[in-house]
Amino acid sequence: GWLSTWSGLSSNAAMASSMPDVRIPTLILHPTADTEIRVHQAEALRDASGAADVTYECIEGAPHYLHGHRRETIDRIVAWLAARGLDRTP
């Protein structure tokens, strides 16, 4: 989806249409103060995912670029990876 933001005329990337093809464990973190992506849009991405393991969490009060909430966001990602045994480095 991000790629489409910057090359909308030449990219076919669109999260809404590609999420059903995602089959790997998926973590969606939505910053609730984001003025670009609304809660209902983030929930629609969650609902469209083709993954059996989908986690959707809100980062309350966080803006689009997560200013002031980056540590919390990183901690959530690390915990999510650890719960799946994916936090190991090679």
N, CA, C and O atoms as a GROMACS GRO file, in nm:
protein
  360
    1GLY      N    1   0.080  -0.118   0.000
    1GLY     CA    2   0.000   0.000   0.000
    1GLY      C    3   0.085   0.126   0.000
    1GLY      O    4   0.053   0.223  -0.069
    2TRP      N    5   0.194   0.125   0.076
    2TRP     CA    6   0.280   0.242   0.084
    2TRP      C    7   0.336   0.277  -0.053
    2TRP      O    8   0.342   0.394  -0.089
    3LEU      N    9   0.376   0.177  -0.129
    3LEU     CA   10   0.431   0.200  -0.262
    3LEU      C   11   0.330   0.276  -0.348
    3LEU      O   12   0.368   0.366  -0.424
    4SER      N   13   0.203   0.241  -0.338
    4SER     CA   14   0.101   0.308  -0.417
    4SER      C   15   0.090   0.455  -0.384
    4SER      O   16   0.055   0.536  -0.470
    5THR      N   17   0.121   0.491  -0.261
    5THR     CA   18   0.116   0.631  -0.221
    5THR      C   19   0.212   0.714  -0.304
    5THR      O   20   0.183   0.829  -0.338
    6TRP      N   21   0.326   0.657  -0.338
    6TRP     CA   22   0.430   0.732  -0.406
    6TRP      C   23   0.435   0.708  -0.556
    6TRP      O   24   0.496   0.786  -0.628
    7SER      N   25   0.373   0.603  -0.603
    7SER     CA   26   0.375   0.576  -0.747
    7SER      C   27   0.237   0.528  -0.792
    7SER      O   28   0.224   0.424  -0.858
    8GLY      N   29   0.136   0.602  -0.755
    8GLY     CA   30  -0.002   0.564  -0.782
    8GLY      C   31  -0.035   0.545  -0.929
    8GLY      O   32  -0.127   0.470  -0.962
    9LEU      N   33   0.038   0.611  -1.016
    9LEU     CA   34   0.009   0.598  -1.159
    9LEU      C   35   0.071   0.473  -1.220
    9LEU      O   36   0.026   0.426  -1.325
   10SER      N   37   0.175   0.418  -1.154
   10SER     CA   38   0.244   0.304  -1.215
   10SER      C   39   0.244   0.178  -1.130
   10SER      O   40   0.291   0.074  -1.176
   11SER      N   41   0.194   0.184  -1.009
   11SER     CA   42   0.197   0.068  -0.920
   11SER      C   43   0.058   0.006  -0.908
   11SER      O   44  -0.043   0.076  -0.903
   12ASN      N   45   0.056  -0.125  -0.904
   12ASN     CA   46  -0.070  -0.197  -0.880
   12ASN      C   47  -0.084  -0.234  -0.734
   12ASN      O   48  -0.179  -0.303  -0.696
   13ALA      N   49   0.009  -0.190  -0.651
   13ALA     CA   50   0.004  -0.224  -0.509
   13ALA      C   51  -0.111  -0.150  -0.443
   13ALA      O   52  -0.124  -0.028  -0.457
   14ALA      N   53  -0.193  -0.223  -0.372
   14ALA     CA   54  -0.303  -0.166  -0.296
   14ALA      C   55  -0.338  -0.266  -0.187
   14ALA      O   56  -0.378  -0.379  -0.216
   15MET      N   57  -0.322  -0.225  -0.063
   15MET     CA   58  -0.343  -0.320   0.046
   15MET      C   59  -0.482  -0.380   0.045
   15MET      O   60  -0.498  -0.499   0.073
   16ALA      N   61  -0.584  -0.301   0.014
   16ALA     CA   62  -0.720  -0.352   0.017
   16ALA      C   63  -0.739  -0.470  -0.078
   16ALA      O   64  -0.812  -0.564  -0.047
   17SER      N   65  -0.674  -0.466  -0.193
   17SER     CA   66  -0.689  -0.575  -0.288
   17SER      C   67  -0.585  -0.686  -0.270
   17SER      O   68  -0.607  -0.798  -0.316
   18SER      N   69  -0.473  -0.656  -0.206
   18SER     CA   70  -0.370  -0.759  -0.190
   18SER      C   71  -0.379  -0.836  -0.058
   18SER      O   72  -0.322  -0.945  -0.048
   19MET      N   73  -0.447  -0.782   0.041
   19MET     CA   74  -0.455  -0.850   0.172
   19MET      C   75  -0.512  -0.992   0.166
   19MET      O   76  -0.465  -1.076   0.242
   20PRO      N   77  -0.609  -1.023   0.081
   20PRO     CA   78  -0.657  -1.162   0.076
   20PRO      C   79  -0.548  -1.262   0.036
   20PRO      O   80  -0.560  -1.380   0.066
   21ASP      N   81  -0.444  -1.215  -0.032
   21ASP     CA   82  -0.335  -1.303  -0.073
   21ASP      C   83  -0.229  -1.322   0.034
   21ASP      O   84  -0.139  -1.405   0.018
   22VAL      N   85  -0.236  -1.247   0.142
   22VAL     CA   86  -0.140  -1.258   0.251
   22VAL      C   87  -0.175  -1.382   0.334
   22VAL      O   88  -0.284  -1.391   0.389
   23ARG      N   89  -0.084  -1.476   0.341
   23ARG     CA   90  -0.108  -1.602   0.411
   23ARG      C   91  -0.018  -1.621   0.533
   23ARG      O   92  -0.037  -1.715   0.610
   24ILE      N   93   0.078  -1.534   0.551
   24ILE     CA   94   0.170  -1.546   0.664
   24ILE      C   95   0.112  -1.472   0.785
   24ILE      O   96   0.026  -1.385   0.769
   25PRO      N   97   0.157  -1.506   0.906
   25PRO     CA   98   0.109  -1.434   1.024
   25PRO      C   99   0.123  -1.283   1.004
   25PRO      O  100   0.225  -1.234   0.955
   26THR      N  101   0.019  -1.212   1.042
   26THR     CA  102   0.010  -1.069   1.012
   26THR      C  103  -0.022  -0.989   1.136
   26THR      O  104  -0.112  -1.023   1.212
   27LEU      N  105   0.054  -0.882   1.157
   27LEU     CA  106   0.029  -0.788   1.266
   27LEU      C  107  -0.007  -0.654   1.206
   27LEU      O  108   0.070  -0.597   1.128
   28ILE      N  109  -0.124  -0.604   1.241
   28ILE     CA  110  -0.167  -0.472   1.197
   28ILE      C  111  -0.177  -0.384   1.321
   28ILE      O  112  -0.258  -0.411   1.410
   29LEU      N  113  -0.095  -0.280   1.326
   29LEU     CA  114  -0.100  -0.184   1.436
   29LEU      C  115  -0.154  -0.054   1.380
   29LEU      O  116  -0.097   0.004   1.287
   30HIS      N  117  -0.264  -0.008   1.435
   30HIS     CA  118  -0.326   0.113   1.383
   30HIS      C  119  -0.313   0.227   1.483
   30HIS      O  120  -0.363   0.217   1.595
   31PRO      N  121  -0.246   0.336   1.445
   31PRO     CA  122  -0.239   0.454   1.531
   31PRO      C  123  -0.373   0.530   1.523
   31PRO      O  124  -0.410   0.578   1.416
   32THR      N  125  -0.442   0.540   1.634
   32THR     CA  126  -0.580   0.592   1.631
   32THR      C  127  -0.591   0.740   1.600
   32THR      O  128  -0.699   0.787   1.564
   33ALA      N  129  -0.483   0.816   1.613
   33ALA     CA  130  -0.487   0.958   1.578
   33ALA      C  131  -0.434   0.982   1.437
   33ALA      O  132  -0.407   1.096   1.399
   34ASP      N  133  -0.420   0.876   1.360
   34ASP     CA  134  -0.376   0.887   1.221
   34ASP      C  135  -0.483   0.958   1.140
   34ASP      O  136  -0.600   0.919   1.142
   35THR      N  137  -0.445   1.062   1.070
   35THR     CA  138  -0.542   1.136   0.988
   35THR      C  139  -0.545   1.085   0.845
   35THR      O  140  -0.622   1.135   0.763
   36GLU      N  141  -0.461   0.987   0.814
   36GLU     CA  142  -0.456   0.931   0.679
   36GLU      C  143  -0.534   0.801   0.667
   36GLU      O  144  -0.599   0.776   0.565
   37ILE      N  145  -0.529   0.718   0.769
   37ILE     CA  146  -0.596   0.588   0.766
   37ILE      C  147  -0.693   0.583   0.883
   37ILE      O  148  -0.652   0.588   0.999
   38ARG      N  149  -0.820   0.572   0.853
   38ARG     CA  150  -0.925   0.570   0.955
   38ARG      C  151  -0.936   0.430   1.015
   38ARG      O  152  -0.894   0.331   0.955
   39VAL      N  153  -0.993   0.423   1.135
   39VAL     CA  154  -1.009   0.295   1.205
   39VAL      C  155  -1.085   0.195   1.117
   39VAL      O  156  -1.044   0.080   1.106
   40HIS      N  157  -1.193   0.238   1.055
   40HIS     CA  158  -1.271   0.144   0.974
   40HIS      C  159  -1.190   0.092   0.854
   40HIS      O  160  -1.211  -0.021   0.809
   41GLN      N  161  -1.097   0.172   0.803
   41GLN     CA  162  -1.012   0.126   0.694
   41GLN      C  163  -0.912   0.021   0.742
   41GLN      O  164  -0.888  -0.080   0.676
   42ALA      N  165  -0.853   0.046   0.859
   42ALA     CA  166  -0.758  -0.051   0.915
   42ALA      C  167  -0.829  -0.181   0.951
   42ALA      O  168  -0.774  -0.289   0.928
   43GLU      N  169  -0.949  -0.171   1.005
   43GLU     CA  170  -1.027  -0.292   1.037
   43GLU      C  171  -1.064  -0.368   0.911
   43GLU      O  172  -1.069  -0.492   0.912
   44ALA      N  173  -1.091  -0.297   0.802
   44ALA     CA  174  -1.123  -0.363   0.676
   44ALA      C  175  -1.002  -0.441   0.624
   44ALA      O  176  -1.017  -0.549   0.567
   45LEU      N  177  -0.881  -0.386   0.644
   45LEU     CA  178  -0.760  -0.459   0.604
   45LEU      C  179  -0.747  -0.586   0.686
   45LEU      O  180  -0.715  -0.692   0.633
   46ARG      N  181  -0.771  -0.574   0.815
   46ARG     CA  182  -0.766  -0.693   0.902
   46ARG      C  183  -0.866  -0.798   0.853
   46ARG      O  184  -0.832  -0.915   0.839
   47ASP      N  185  -0.987  -0.754   0.827
   47ASP     CA  186  -1.093  -0.847   0.786
   47ASP      C  187  -1.067  -0.909   0.649
   47ASP      O  188  -1.114  -1.020   0.621
   48ALA      N  189  -0.993  -0.839   0.564
   48ALA     CA  190  -0.964  -0.888   0.429
   48ALA      C  191  -0.846  -0.984   0.424
   48ALA      O  192  -0.826  -1.052   0.324
   49SER      N  193  -0.768  -0.991   0.531
   49SER     CA  194  -0.647  -1.072   0.529
   49SER      C  195  -0.679  -1.220   0.506
   49SER      O  196  -0.777  -1.273   0.558
   50GLY      N  197  -0.594  -1.282   0.427
   50GLY     CA  198  -0.608  -1.425   0.402
   50GLY      C  199  -0.530  -1.510   0.502
   50GLY      O  200  -0.529  -1.632   0.492
   51ALA      N  201  -0.465  -1.446   0.598
   51ALA     CA  202  -0.385  -1.518   0.697
   51ALA      C  203  -0.475  -1.580   0.804
   51ALA      O  204  -0.576  -1.523   0.843
   52ALA      N  205  -0.436  -1.697   0.851
   52ALA     CA  206  -0.507  -1.761   0.960
   52ALA      C  207  -0.475  -1.694   1.093
   52ALA      O  208  -0.555  -1.696   1.187
   53ASP      N  209  -0.357  -1.634   1.101
   53ASP     CA  210  -0.308  -1.568   1.223
   53ASP      C  211  -0.299  -1.418   1.196
   53ASP      O  212  -0.200  -1.370   1.141
   54VAL      N  213  -0.403  -1.345   1.235
   54VAL     CA  214  -0.405  -1.200   1.216
   54VAL      C  215  -0.427  -1.134   1.352
   54VAL      O  216  -0.522  -1.167   1.423
   55THR      N  217  -0.339  -1.043   1.385
   55THR     CA  218  -0.352  -0.965   1.508
   55THR      C  219  -0.373  -0.820   1.470
   55THR      O  220  -0.299  -0.764   1.389
   56TYR      N  221  -0.475  -0.759   1.529
   56TYR     CA  222  -0.505  -0.618   1.505
   56TYR      C  223  -0.507  -0.548   1.640
   56TYR      O  224  -0.580  -0.587   1.731
   57GLU      N  225  -0.425  -0.446   1.652
   57GLU     CA  226  -0.420  -0.368   1.776
   57GLU      C  227  -0.417  -0.221   1.743
   57GLU      O  228  -0.364  -0.180   1.640
   58CYS      N  229  -0.475  -0.142   1.830
   58CYS     CA  230  -0.472   0.004   1.816
   58CYS      C  231  -0.364   0.062   1.906
   58CYS      O  232  -0.345   0.017   2.019
   59ILE      N  233  -0.296   0.161   1.856
   59ILE     CA  234  -0.203   0.239   1.936
   59ILE      C  235  -0.278   0.368   1.967
   59ILE      O  236  -0.280   0.462   1.886
   60GLU      N  237  -0.340   0.372   2.083
   60GLU     CA  238  -0.428   0.483   2.121
   60GLU      C  239  -0.356   0.617   2.121
   60GLU      O  240  -0.251   0.632   2.184
   61GLY      N  241  -0.412   0.714   2.050
   61GLY     CA  242  -0.359   0.849   2.048
   61GLY      C  243  -0.236   0.871   1.963
   61GLY      O  244  -0.184   0.982   1.956
   62ALA      N  245  -0.190   0.766   1.897
   62ALA     CA  246  -0.069   0.779   1.814
   62ALA      C  247  -0.103   0.841   1.679
   62ALA      O  248  -0.203   0.804   1.617
   63PRO      N  249  -0.019   0.935   1.633
   63PRO     CA  250  -0.038   0.995   1.502
   63PRO      C  251   0.022   0.906   1.391
   63PRO      O  252   0.079   0.800   1.419
   64HIS      N  253   0.008   0.950   1.268
   64HIS     CA  254   0.050   0.874   1.150
   64HIS      C  255   0.192   0.820   1.159
   64HIS      O  256   0.214   0.702   1.131
   65TYR      N  257   0.288   0.901   1.198
   65TYR     CA  258   0.427   0.855   1.204
   65TYR      C  259   0.467   0.809   1.344
   65TYR      O  260   0.586   0.792   1.372
   66LEU      N  261   0.371   0.790   1.430
   66LEU     CA  262   0.391   0.730   1.563
   66LEU      C  263   0.476   0.814   1.658
   66LEU      O  264   0.531   0.761   1.754
   67HIS      N  265   0.487   0.945   1.632
   67HIS     CA  266   0.563   1.032   1.723
   67HIS      C  267   0.511   1.016   1.865
   67HIS      O  268   0.390   1.023   1.891
   68GLY      N  269   0.604   0.994   1.957
   68GLY     CA  270   0.568   0.977   2.097
   68GLY      C  271   0.518   0.839   2.132
   68GLY      O  272   0.488   0.812   2.248
   69HIS      N  273   0.508   0.751   2.034
   69HIS     CA  274   0.456   0.616   2.057
   69HIS      C  275   0.543   0.508   1.992
   69HIS      O  276   0.502   0.393   1.980
   70ARG      N  277   0.661   0.546   1.952
   70ARG     CA  278   0.746   0.450   1.881
   70ARG      C  279   0.797   0.338   1.970
   70ARG      O  280   0.801   0.222   1.927
   71ARG      N  281   0.836   0.369   2.092
   71ARG     CA  282   0.884   0.264   2.184
   71ARG      C  283   0.772   0.164   2.210
   71ARG      O  284   0.795   0.043   2.206
   72GLU      N  285   0.652   0.213   2.239
   72GLU     CA  286   0.538   0.124   2.261
   72GLU      C  287   0.513   0.036   2.139
   72GLU      O  288   0.487  -0.083   2.152
   73THR      N  289   0.521   0.095   2.022
   73THR     CA  290   0.498   0.021   1.899
   73THR      C  291   0.604  -0.087   1.880
   73THR      O  292   0.571  -0.202   1.848
   74ILE      N  293   0.729  -0.052   1.900
   74ILE     CA  294   0.838  -0.150   1.887
   74ILE      C  295   0.820  -0.262   1.988
   74ILE      O  296   0.838  -0.379   1.955
   75ASP      N  297   0.784  -0.228   2.111
   75ASP     CA  298   0.763  -0.330   2.214
   75ASP      C  299   0.652  -0.426   2.174
   75ASP      O  300   0.663  -0.547   2.196
   76ARG      N  301   0.546  -0.374   2.116
   76ARG     CA  302   0.436  -0.461   2.071
   76ARG      C  303   0.479  -0.554   1.958
   76ARG      O  304   0.442  -0.671   1.955
   77ILE      N  305   0.558  -0.500   1.865
   77ILE     CA  306   0.607  -0.582   1.754
   77ILE      C  307   0.698  -0.693   1.806
   77ILE      O  308   0.684  -0.809   1.766
   78VAL      N  309   0.790  -0.658   1.895
   78VAL     CA  310   0.883  -0.758   1.951
   78VAL      C  311   0.805  -0.865   2.027
   78VAL      O  312   0.835  -0.983   2.014
   79ALA      N  313   0.707  -0.826   2.106
   79ALA     CA  314   0.626  -0.923   2.181
   79ALA      C  315   0.549  -1.014   2.086
   79ALA      O  316   0.539  -1.134   2.110
   80TRP      N  317   0.495  -0.957   1.979
   80TRP     CA  318   0.420  -1.036   1.882
   80TRP      C  319   0.511  -1.138   1.814
   80TRP      O  320   0.473  -1.255   1.798
   81LEU      N  321   0.631  -1.095   1.775
   81LEU     CA  322   0.727  -1.186   1.715
   81LEU      C  323   0.770  -1.294   1.813
   81LEU      O  324   0.778  -1.412   1.776
   82ALA      N  325   0.797  -1.256   1.937
   82ALA     CA  326   0.841  -1.352   2.038
   82ALA      C  327   0.735  -1.457   2.064
   82ALA      O  328   0.767  -1.575   2.082
   83ALA      N  329   0.609  -1.417   2.066
   83ALA     CA  330   0.500  -1.512   2.090
   83ALA      C  331   0.490  -1.616   1.979
   83ALA      O  332   0.430  -1.722   1.999
   84ARG      N  333   0.548  -1.587   1.866
   84ARG     CA  334   0.544  -1.679   1.752
   84ARG      C  335   0.680  -1.745   1.729
   84ARG      O  336   0.699  -1.817   1.631
   85GLY      N  337   0.774  -1.720   1.818
   85GLY     CA  338   0.907  -1.778   1.804
   85GLY      C  339   0.985  -1.719   1.687
   85GLY      O  340   1.074  -1.783   1.633
   86LEU      N  341   0.949  -1.596   1.648
   86LEU     CA  342   1.012  -1.533   1.532
   86LEU      C  343   1.111  -1.424   1.570
   86LEU      O  344   1.155  -1.348   1.484
   87ASP      N  345   1.148  -1.417   1.696
   87ASP     CA  346   1.233  -1.309   1.743
   87ASP      C  347   1.382  -1.344   1.745
   87ASP      O  348   1.462  -1.269   1.800
   88ARG      N  349   1.417  -1.455   1.687
   88ARG     CA  350   1.557  -1.499   1.689
   88ARG      C  351   1.634  -1.435   1.574
   88ARG      O  352   1.585  -1.425   1.462
   89THR      N  353   1.754  -1.393   1.604
   89THR     CA  354   1.842  -1.342   1.498
   89THR      C  355   1.934  -1.454   1.452
   89THR      O  356   1.970  -1.540   1.532
   90PRO      N  357   1.973  -1.453   1.324
   90PRO     CA  358   2.058  -1.563   1.272
   90PRO      C  359   2.197  -1.560   1.332
   90PRO      O  360   2.279  -1.645   1.299
   0.00000   0.00000   0.00000
